[in-house]
Amino acid sequence: MNKNKMLSSLALATSLMVAAGTASAAKFSDNEIKIGVLGDMSGVYSTGFSGKGAVDAVQMAVDDFGGKIDGKPIKVISGDHRNKADIASATARQWIDQDHVDMIADLTNSAVGLAVQHLANEKKVITINTGSASSDLTGKACTKYGIHYGYDTYALPHGTASAIVKNGGKKWYFITADYTFGHSLEANTAAVVKQHGGEILGQSLAPLGTNDFSSYLLQAKASGAQIIGLANAGNDTINAIQQAHEFNLTDSGVQLAGLLVLLSDVQGLGLQTAQGLLFTTAWYWDHDAASREWAERYMKKYDQAPTFPHAALYSATMTYLKAVKAAGTDNPDKVRAEMGKMKIDDFFAQGGHIRPDGLLVHKMFLVQAKKPGQAKGKWDLLNVVREIPANEAYPPISESVCPLDKM
């Protein structure tokens, strides 16, 4: 081979290597798959919905997946939105524009979830809301790349409120967190109450992070309500329940309905206070063998029991990574298409699927806090009263107001 031919061969080989590298980079942006966990790391929702437990759940899924896809590393970063939509949006914008994040998860707090989902949609980045509750995420505010994974304000009352009203609790008063999530949860619950023949006697709006619920509880009692519906979550729910017991409201015949309660809330309250509390959950760690196996691994690694948002984050991360692997790329359109094809059949969402509007449809559970003498361990806190089928927990697609469901 003469010198010119040798140089030509080397040039061709070099160009092929460059082309191969370019193709690989095109398949995986920035030569890695990056997941951002954007949650409440220090506020009222940091214990059960978000916080370190949320980051741990995502990292556990990445580790179980093997940490790589086609040789490209999977990385997890996290940030604290402090329950402020502007901080969340600024963080998400930086993650997308500078850090090349491929998917943003958690997004506890509905105002945050709605803001980041809208921003990420403009930039063609997938979001998976596991902490936000508002049904608007897959309703009037739905987006092509937004997924709501685990529960929403439609599913929660269709277990709890319907059971309570059918059992005679027809007169309701709401204490409501005064922002998007609380208003949405109250509205959806009130609709269920009225559907089953109940009536709404009034409401009190409480700012997020309220410490003193005494005036709201006294207003609720004065209304003559049989049921006080707590359309709040996290520390707000815990404070309201504790103060209701201090005022002996439950002893006077008033029943509390926790409309969004977590396992960590029951543990924080203690069964002496929480016993008999009826609520709807997306998942409970001790309801079957698969859930126990995963929860025991989580508890051994992180020394705390997982709540349903943490289990949802693990499941959502695994679903996303499986879709990336099936698509052979982190391209959001191809990944979202794969997620829409998948049957999600794991310990969290048995027989679940993601609709065009982004809603994960799966069964829910009506549970009740045990009496103190019934618990066999620190986290043995709930009895599953009833499994709620997916088609009962979530609205039919024919009722959807999301334009993506009409395409």
C-alpha positions in Angstrom: 0.0 0.0 0.0 1.5 3.4 -1.0 1.6 6.3 1.3 -1.4 8.1 -0.2 -3.6 5.1 0.1 -2.5 4.5 3.7 -3.4 8.1 4.5 -6.7 7.8 2.8 -7.5 4.6 4.8 -6.5 6.2 8.1 -8.7 9.2 7.2 -11.6 6.9 6.4 -11.2 5.0 9.6 -11.0 8.2 11.6 -14.1 9.6 10.0 -16.0 6.3 10.7 -15.0 6.5 14.4 -16.1 10.1 14.6 -19.4 9.2 12.9 -19.9 6.2 15.3 -19.2 8.5 18.3 -21.6 11.1 16.9 -24.3 8.5 16.4 -23.8 7.2 19.9 -24.1 10.8 21.3 -27.2 11.3 19.3 -28.8 8.2 20.8 -28.0 9.5 24.4 -27.8 13.2 24.9 -24.6 14.2 26.7 -23.5 10.6 26.7 -25.5 9.7 29.8 -29.1 9.4 31.2 -29.7 12.0 33.9 -32.7 12.0 36.3 -33.5 15.0 38.5 -35.4 14.5 41.7 -37.0 17.9 42.4 -38.9 17.8 45.7 -39.6 19.2 49.1 -36.4 18.4 50.9 -36.9 20.5 54.0 -40.5 21.5 54.4 -43.9 20.1 55.4 -43.8 17.3 52.7 -40.2 16.2 53.2 -40.9 13.3 55.5 -43.3 11.1 53.6 -43.9 12.5 50.2 -40.4 13.7 49.2 -37.1 14.4 51.0 -34.2 12.0 51.3 -36.6 9.0 51.0 -37.6 10.1 47.5 -34.0 10.4 46.3 -33.2 7.0 47.9 -36.0 5.4 46.1 -34.9 6.7 42.7 -31.3 5.7 43.4 -32.4 2.3 44.5 -34.2 1.8 41.1 -31.1 3.0 39.2 -28.9 0.6 41.1 -31.3 -2.3 40.6 -31.4 -1.5 36.9 -27.7 -1.9 36.7 -26.6 1.8 36.6 -26.1 1.9 32.8 -28.0 1.6 29.5 -25.9 0.5 26.5 -22.8 1.4 28.4 -24.0 5.0 29.2 -24.2 5.8 32.9 -27.4 6.7 34.7 -27.0 9.6 37.1 -29.3 11.0 39.7 -29.3 14.6 41.0 -31.7 16.3 43.4 -32.9 19.7 44.5 -35.2 21.4 47.0 -38.0 23.5 45.6 -39.0 24.7 49.1 -42.7 24.5 48.0 -42.3 27.5 45.7 -43.2 27.3 42.1 -40.8 30.0 41.0 -37.8 28.2 42.7 -38.9 24.9 41.2 -39.2 26.5 37.7 -35.8 28.2 38.0 -34.2 24.9 39.1 -35.8 22.9 36.4 -34.7 25.4 33.7 -31.1 25.2 34.9 -31.3 21.4 35.0 -32.6 21.2 31.4 -30.5 24.0 29.8 -27.2 23.5 31.6 -27.2 20.1 33.2 -29.0 18.3 30.4 -31.4 16.4 32.6 -33.5 13.9 30.7 -36.4 13.4 33.2 -37.6 15.2 36.2 -39.4 13.3 39.0 -41.1 13.8 42.3 -42.5 17.4 42.1 -44.4 17.2 45.4 -46.8 20.2 45.7 -49.3 20.7 42.9 -48.4 24.3 42.2 -44.8 23.1 41.7 -45.9 20.1 39.6 -48.1 22.2 37.3 -45.4 24.9 36.8 -42.5 22.5 36.1 -44.7 20.2 33.9 -45.6 23.2 31.7 -41.9 24.4 31.5 -40.6 20.9 30.7 -43.2 20.4 28.0 -41.9 23.5 26.2 -38.4 22.1 26.3 -39.5 18.6 25.4 -38.4 16.9 28.7 -40.4 14.2 30.4 -41.8 14.9 33.9 -43.1 12.2 36.2 -45.2 13.7 39.1 -45.4 11.3 42.0 -45.9 13.8 44.8 -48.4 16.3 43.2 -52.0 15.4 43.6 -54.0 17.7 41.4 -56.0 16.0 38.7 -55.4 19.0 36.5 -52.0 17.5 35.7 -53.7 15.1 33.3 -56.8 17.2 32.8 -57.0 20.8 31.6 -53.2 21.2 32.2 -52.1 18.0 30.5 -49.0 17.9 28.3 -47.4 15.6 25.8 -44.4 14.8 28.1 -46.2 15.0 31.5 -47.0 11.8 33.5 -48.9 11.6 36.7 -47.8 8.4 38.5 -49.4 7.0 41.6 -52.6 8.9 42.6 -54.6 12.1 42.1 -57.4 14.1 43.7 -60.0 12.1 41.8 -58.8 8.7 43.0 -58.4 9.6 46.7 -62.1 10.4 47.6 -63.5 7.6 45.5 -62.3 5.3 48.2 -62.6 7.2 51.4 -65.6 9.6 50.9 -67.8 7.0 49.2 -67.2 4.5 52.0 -67.9 7.1 54.8 -71.1 8.4 53.2 -72.4 4.9 52.5 -71.8 4.2 56.2 -74.0 7.2 57.3 -71.5 10.1 57.3 -73.5 12.5 55.2 -72.8 16.0 56.7 -69.3 17.2 55.8 -67.2 20.3 56.6 -63.8 20.8 55.0 -60.5 22.1 56.4 -58.6 22.8 53.2 -55.0 23.6 52.3 -55.3 27.0 50.6 -53.6 26.3 47.3 -54.1 24.3 44.1 -53.9 20.8 45.7 -56.3 21.5 48.6 -58.9 23.2 46.4 -58.7 20.3 43.9 -59.0 17.6 46.6 -61.9 19.4 48.3 -63.8 19.8 45.0 -63.3 16.2 44.0 -64.3 14.9 47.4 -67.4 17.2 47.6 -68.5 15.8 44.3 -68.3 12.2 45.6 -70.2 13.2 48.8 -73.0 14.8 46.9 -73.1 11.9 44.4 -73.9 9.6 47.3 -76.5 11.8 48.9 -74.4 13.8 51.4 -74.2 17.5 51.9 -71.4 20.1 52.4 -72.0 22.4 55.4 -68.9 24.7 54.9 -65.2 25.0 54.7 -62.2 26.7 56.3 -59.1 27.6 54.2 -55.8 27.1 56.0 -52.5 28.3 54.7 -49.8 25.7 53.9 -47.7 25.1 57.0 -50.5 26.1 59.5 -49.5 25.1 63.1 -52.8 26.1 64.9 -56.0 24.5 63.6 -58.1 25.3 66.7 -60.3 28.0 65.1 -60.9 25.9 62.0 -61.8 22.8 64.1 -64.2 24.8 66.3 -65.9 26.2 63.2 -66.3 22.7 61.8 -67.8 21.5 65.1 -70.2 24.5 65.3 -71.5 23.7 61.8 -73.0 20.4 63.0 -71.0 18.3 60.6 -70.6 14.6 61.2 -67.4 14.5 59.2 -64.5 16.8 59.0 -62.7 16.3 55.7 -59.0 17.2 55.9 -58.1 18.3 52.4 -54.5 18.8 53.3 -51.4 16.6 53.7 -48.1 16.0 55.5 -47.5 18.0 58.7 -50.7 19.9 58.2 -52.8 16.7 58.4 -50.8 15.5 61.5 -51.3 18.8 63.3 -55.0 18.9 62.5 -55.6 15.4 63.7 -53.6 15.9 66.9 -55.4 19.1 67.8 -58.8 17.5 67.0 -58.0 14.8 69.6 -56.9 17.5 72.1 -60.3 19.1 71.7 -62.0 15.7 72.1 -63.8 16.2 68.8 -63.8 12.5 68.0 -65.2 11.6 71.5 -68.1 14.0 70.8 -69.1 12.0 67.7 -67.3 13.9 65.0 -65.3 11.7 62.6 -62.2 12.8 60.9 -61.6 11.9 57.2 -58.0 12.1 56.2 -58.2 12.7 52.4 -54.4 12.3 51.8 -52.7 10.3 54.6 -49.4 8.5 54.4 -47.9 5.6 56.5 -45.4 8.0 58.0 -48.3 10.2 59.2 -49.9 7.3 61.0 -46.5 6.4 62.5 -46.0 10.0 63.6 -49.4 10.3 65.1 -49.2 7.0 66.9 -52.0 4.4 66.8 -53.5 5.7 70.1 -54.4 8.9 68.1 -54.7 7.5 64.6 -56.7 4.3 65.4 -59.7 3.8 63.2 -58.7 6.5 60.7 -60.0 5.5 57.3 -58.2 6.7 54.1 -57.3 5.8 50.6 -53.7 5.0 49.5 -52.0 4.0 46.3 -50.0 1.2 47.9 -49.2 -0.4 51.3 -46.0 -2.2 52.0 -47.5 -5.2 53.7 -50.4 -6.0 51.4 -48.7 -8.8 49.4 -45.5 -10.8 49.1 -44.0 -8.6 46.3 -44.6 -5.4 48.2 -43.1 -6.9 51.4 -40.0 -8.1 49.5 -39.3 -4.7 48.0 -40.1 -2.8 51.2 -37.9 -5.0 53.3 -35.0 -4.3 50.9 -35.7 -0.6 51.1 -36.0 -0.7 55.0 -32.7 -2.6 55.3 -30.9 -0.1 53.1 -32.5 3.1 54.4 -33.8 2.2 57.9 -37.3 3.5 57.3 -40.5 2.1 55.8 -41.4 3.4 52.3 -44.5 5.5 51.8 -46.6 5.1 48.7 -44.9 8.2 46.9 -41.5 6.6 47.5 -42.7 3.3 46.1 -44.2 5.1 43.2 -40.9 6.9 42.5 -39.1 3.5 42.4 -41.7 2.1 40.0 -41.7 5.2 37.8 -38.0 5.3 37.5 -37.9 1.7 36.5 -40.6 2.3 34.0 -38.8 5.2 32.5 -35.5 3.3 32.3 -37.1 0.3 30.7 -38.7 2.6 28.1 -35.3 4.2 27.4 -33.7 0.8 26.9 -36.6 -0.3 24.7 -36.3 2.9 22.6 -32.5 2.6 22.4 -32.3 6.4 23.1 -33.3 9.0 25.6 -35.1 11.0 22.9 -38.3 12.1 24.8 -40.7 11.4 21.9 -39.5 7.9 21.5 -39.3 7.2 25.2 -42.8 8.6 25.9 -44.2 6.5 23.0 -42.6 3.4 24.7 -44.1 4.3 28.1 -47.5 4.5 26.5 -47.2 1.0 25.1 -46.1 -0.7 28.3 -48.1 -2.7 30.7 -46.7 -1.8 34.1 -46.9 -4.9 36.2 -44.7 -4.6 39.3 -45.2 -4.6 43.1 -46.6 -1.0 42.9 -48.9 -0.9 39.9 -50.1 -4.3 39.0 -51.7 -4.3 35.6 -51.2 -0.5 35.3 -50.9 1.5 32.1 -50.2 5.1 31.2 -52.9 6.8 29.1 -52.3 9.4 26.4 -53.1 12.2 28.9 -50.2 10.9 31.1 -52.4 9.3 33.8 -51.1 6.1 35.3 -54.2 4.0 35.9 -54.0 1.2 38.6 -55.8 -0.1 41.6 -56.0 1.8 44.9 -56.6 0.6 48.4 -59.0 1.7 51.2 -57.1 1.2 54.5 -57.7 1.8 58.2 -55.3 2.5 61.0 -55.0 -0.4 63.5 -55.8 -0.3 67.2 -52.6 -0.1 69.3 -53.0 -3.7 70.5 -53.2 -5.0 66.9 -49.8 -3.8 65.7 -47.0 -6.4 65.6 -44.2 -4.0 64.8 -43.2 -0.4 64.3 -44.6 -0.3 60.7 -47.5 -2.7 61.1 -50.0 0.1 61.2 -52.7 -0.5 58.6 -55.4 -3.0 57.6 -56.4 -3.2 53.9 -60.2 -2.8 54.0 -60.8 -3.0 50.3 -59.0 -3.0 46.9 -60.4 -0.4 44.6 -60.3 -1.5 40.9 -58.6 0.9 38.5 -61.8 1.6 36.6 -63.5 2.7 39.8 -60.6 4.7 41.2 -60.0 6.7 38.0 -62.3 8.4 35.6 -63.0 6.8 32.2 -61.1 8.3 29.3 -64.4 9.4 27.8 -64.7 12.0 30.6 -61.3 13.4 30.1 -60.9 17.1 29.3 -57.3 16.6 28.0 -57.1 17.1 24.3 -54.5 14.4 24.0 -57.2 11.8 24.9 -59.2 12.9 21.8 -56.5 12.4 19.3 
